[in-house]
Amino acid sequence: MTGTTTAPPRAAAPAGARPGSMEAFGAVYAGQLARARVARGPLLFVATLQSLGILLLLRGVVHGEGPRTTSAVVAGSTVLVVAFVALNLLAQRFGALKAARALDYYGALPIGAAPVVLGTAASYATFTVPGAVLTCVVGTAIYGLPFTHIWLVLPVVVAAGVALAGLGAAIGLIAPRAELATVAGQLAMTAVLFLGVIPPAHLPVVLRGLRAVVPSMTAVDALAAGLRGTPSWWGVTWRLLVSLAWGIVGLAVASRAFHRARDR
């Protein structure tokens, strides 16, 4: 007999244990990622071509403008790729799930609303990264902007994706019908387009106020500042944090709307 004692065996987790938030998020993200890869790939390709087309179109219009204008065009077109997916496609997706009462499926699973909303939003936002990076690189080249801080496109895409995905999910879940969710998502994407590519100084005062409450505009301004070559890093960080804060609010609203839509 030795002087050591054996630790009691660890109790096995019950078969029906509720998964943690990260596990639930990972499961939803993987499932929606596989679906989006097949069903949304062509549309994501169109989103990139749309932004590149706007860059080329405005290149033929903008002559002799300073870097403040050209950087706004490139930054706004880059974030537009994210907006097309996060506002248009995600609003359609949640609107269709709600209309088909497919939310009941998630209600039967031992996971909360937040992982479902966040996992679905993240899966769609993932596909925007290559198109947004390509748009930013092409725009920087054709407008003659410095490439020094072009790496900012990655945190900007993340921040804008979080901000707009929360809004897109909320639109799809709050709209009373799937058709209205589609229309609202497209209108929101149009607002991001026009308010993003036009420098704030060129907008009327009323539209500047509207621009200030559009979740992704601070991310656009952060990228535009980086593309001009001499950004204020405090200003860039603050703008990205504001975009993330908008996203947290939007995802919280979407999670609450998910609960209400599922329990009806």
C-alpha positions in Angstrom: 0.0 0.0 0.0 1.5 3.3 -1.0 1.1 6.7 0.6 -0.4 8.3 -2.4 -4.1 8.6 -3.1 -5.8 8.2 -6.4 -8.0 11.1 -7.5 -11.6 10.1 -8.1 -12.6 9.6 -11.7 -14.0 12.8 -13.4 -17.7 12.5 -14.0 -18.6 12.3 -17.7 -20.5 15.2 -19.2 -24.2 14.3 -19.7 -25.2 13.4 -23.2 -27.6 16.3 -23.5 -25.3 19.0 -22.1 -25.8 22.4 -23.7 -22.7 23.4 -25.8 -20.7 26.5 -24.9 -21.2 29.7 -26.9 -18.0 29.2 -28.8 -18.8 25.6 -29.7 -22.3 26.6 -30.8 -20.9 29.5 -32.8 -18.4 27.2 -34.5 -21.0 24.7 -35.5 -23.3 27.3 -37.0 -20.4 29.1 -38.7 -19.2 25.8 -40.3 -22.7 24.8 -41.5 -23.6 28.3 -42.9 -20.1 28.6 -44.5 -20.6 25.4 -46.5 -24.0 26.6 -47.6 -22.9 30.1 -48.6 -19.9 28.7 -50.5 -22.3 26.8 -52.8 -25.3 29.1 -53.0 -23.8 32.6 -52.8 -20.5 32.3 -54.6 -21.7 33.8 -57.9 -23.3 36.7 -56.1 -20.2 37.4 -54.1 -18.3 37.5 -57.4 -20.8 40.0 -58.7 -20.4 42.1 -55.6 -16.6 42.4 -56.3 -17.3 43.3 -60.0 -19.8 45.9 -58.9 -17.3 47.7 -56.7 -14.5 47.5 -59.3 -16.9 48.9 -61.9 -17.7 51.9 -59.6 -14.0 52.5 -59.2 -13.4 52.5 -63.0 -16.5 54.6 -63.6 -15.5 57.3 -61.1 -11.9 57.3 -62.4 -13.3 58.7 -65.6 -15.2 61.4 -63.7 -12.7 62.4 -61.0 -10.0 64.6 -62.5 -7.6 66.8 -60.6 -9.1 65.9 -57.2 -6.9 65.6 -54.1 -6.2 62.5 -52.1 -9.0 63.2 -49.8 -11.5 62.6 -52.6 -9.8 59.7 -54.3 -9.1 57.9 -51.0 -12.8 58.2 -50.1 -13.8 56.7 -53.5 -11.5 53.7 -52.9 -12.4 53.2 -49.3 -16.2 53.5 -50.0 -16.0 51.0 -52.9 -14.0 48.6 -50.8 -16.6 48.6 -47.9 -19.4 48.3 -50.5 -18.3 44.7 -51.1 -18.9 44.0 -47.4 -22.2 45.9 -47.6 -23.5 43.9 -50.5 -23.1 40.7 -48.5 -23.8 41.9 -45.0 -26.9 44.0 -45.8 -28.3 42.6 -49.0 -27.6 38.8 -48.8 -27.8 38.5 -45.0 -31.1 40.4 -44.8 -32.5 38.1 -47.5 -31.2 35.0 -45.7 -32.8 35.8 -42.3 -35.9 37.1 -44.0 -36.3 33.8 -45.9 -35.6 31.8 -42.7 -38.2 33.7 -40.8 -40.8 33.4 -43.7 -40.3 29.6 -44.0 -40.4 29.2 -40.2 -37.0 27.6 -40.4 -36.0 29.5 -37.2 -37.9 26.7 -35.3 -35.1 24.3 -36.3 -32.6 26.4 -34.4 -35.1 26.8 -31.5 -35.1 23.0 -31.1 -31.3 23.0 -30.7 -29.6 23.5 -27.3 -27.9 26.8 -28.5 -28.8 30.4 -27.9 -29.9 33.0 -30.4 -26.6 35.0 -30.3 -24.4 32.1 -31.7 -26.9 31.5 -34.5 -27.0 35.2 -35.5 -23.2 35.7 -35.1 -22.3 32.4 -36.8 -24.5 33.1 -39.8 -23.3 36.7 -40.1 -19.6 35.7 -39.8 -20.0 33.0 -42.4 -21.3 35.5 -45.0 -18.7 38.1 -44.0 -15.9 35.7 -44.5 -16.4 35.6 -48.3 -16.1 39.4 -48.5 -12.4 39.5 -47.6 -10.8 38.5 -51.0 -13.2 40.8 -53.0 -12.6 43.7 -50.6 -8.8 43.3 -50.7 -8.8 43.1 -54.5 -11.0 46.2 -54.8 -8.7 48.1 -52.4 -5.5 47.1 -54.3 -6.9 47.9 -57.7 -8.4 51.2 -56.5 -5.1 52.3 -54.8 -3.2 51.5 -58.0 -5.5 53.3 -60.5 -5.9 56.4 -58.3 -2.2 56.7 -57.6 -2.5 56.4 -53.8 0.4 55.1 -51.6 0.4 51.4 -50.7 2.2 52.1 -47.4 -0.8 51.4 -45.1 -3.0 49.3 -47.4 -2.9 46.5 -44.8 -5.5 48.5 -43.0 -8.0 47.0 -45.4 -8.1 43.8 -43.2 -9.1 45.3 -39.9 -11.5 47.6 -41.7 -13.2 44.7 -43.4 -13.6 43.0 -40.0 -14.9 46.1 -38.3 -17.3 47.0 -41.2 -18.4 43.4 -41.5 -19.3 43.2 -37.8 -21.2 46.6 -38.0 -23.1 45.8 -41.2 -23.8 42.1 -40.5 -25.5 43.1 -37.3 -27.7 45.6 -39.2 -28.4 43.2 -42.0 -29.4 40.4 -39.6 -31.7 42.8 -37.7 -33.3 43.9 -41.0 -34.1 40.4 -42.0 -35.5 39.4 -38.6 -37.5 42.5 -38.0 -39.1 43.0 -41.4 -42.6 41.5 -41.4 -42.1 39.9 -44.8 -39.2 38.4 -46.7 -39.8 40.8 -49.7 -39.6 43.8 -47.4 -36.4 42.5 -45.9 -34.9 42.3 -49.4 -36.0 45.8 -50.3 -34.7 47.3 -47.0 -31.4 45.5 -47.4 -30.9 46.9 -50.9 -31.8 50.4 -49.8 -29.4 50.2 -46.9 -26.7 49.0 -49.3 -27.4 52.0 -51.6 -27.0 54.4 -48.7 -23.7 52.8 -47.8 -22.6 53.3 -51.5 -23.5 56.9 -51.9 -22.5 58.1 -48.4 -19.3 56.1 -48.5 -17.8 57.1 -51.8 -18.6 60.8 -51.4 -16.2 62.7 -49.0 -18.1 64.1 -46.0 -17.1 67.7 -47.0 -18.9 67.4 -50.3 -22.2 66.4 -48.7 -25.0 68.7 -47.5 -25.2 69.3 -43.8 -28.3 67.1 -43.5 -26.7 64.2 -45.2 -23.6 64.6 -43.0 -25.8 64.0 -40.0 -27.3 60.9 -41.7 -23.8 59.6 -42.6 -22.7 59.9 -38.9 -25.3 57.2 -37.9 -24.5 54.7 -40.7 -22.6 52.0 -38.9 -19.8 51.4 -41.4 -18.9 55.0 -42.2 -16.3 55.3 -39.5 -14.6 52.2 -41.0 -14.6 53.9 -44.4 -13.0 57.0 -42.9 -10.4 54.9 -41.2 -9.4 53.2 -44.4 -9.5 56.5 -46.3 -7.1 58.0 -43.8 -4.7 55.1 -44.2 -4.8 55.4 -48.0 -3.8 59.0 -47.8 -0.5 57.9 -46.3 -0.3 59.9 -43.1 -3.1 58.6 -40.8 -3.6 59.6 -37.2 -3.4 56.1 -35.5 -5.5 57.3 -32.6 -8.2 58.4 -35.0 -8.0 55.1 -37.0 -8.3 53.1 -33.8 -11.1 55.1 -32.5 -13.1 54.8 -35.8 -12.6 51.0 -35.9 -13.8 50.7 -32.3 -16.9 52.7 -33.1 -17.7 50.4 -36.0 -17.3 47.4 -33.7 -19.5 49.0 -31.1 -22.2 49.5 -33.8 -21.9 45.9 -34.6 -22.3 44.7 -31.0 -25.5 46.8 -30.8 -26.8 45.5 -34.1 -26.1 41.8 -33.2 -27.8 42.3 -29.8 -30.9 43.8 -31.6 -30.8 40.9 -34.1 -30.5 38.3 -31.3 -33.6 39.8 -29.6 -35.5 39.9 -32.8 -34.5 36.2 -33.4 -36.0 35.2 -30.1 -39.3 37.0 -30.8 -39.5 35.6 -34.4 -38.8 32.1 -33.2 -41.3 32.1 -30.3 -44.2 33.3 -32.4 
